[in-house]
Amino acid sequence: MEWLRAAACMGEDPELFFPVGTTGPALREAAAAKRVCARCPVRVECLSYALGTAQTSGVWGGTGEEERAELLRTARYEATRSLARTEVGRTEPFPTASAGQLV
């Protein structure tokens, strides 16, 4: 986690990035944390770490909990879809049918 040394959040109050609740002050804290992330030079690395380690709470890489959950759902869907279209050992996807064609 060498990238952490360059993170814009270093020196910020860690509690800002882990708001309690989903309304009122928690929404304001999450927005403030995301503003810090917006100016961070290692935002991509942070988000990648959060997704790779399944961080389920807090603001990471400019994303909140629900945003990361959606990214993970989308990634799993795309991976499943890709596997379904590819045979084991095959390097090209299965051909798709054009209008009026059977494959």
Disulfide bonds with the S-S distance in Angstrom:
none
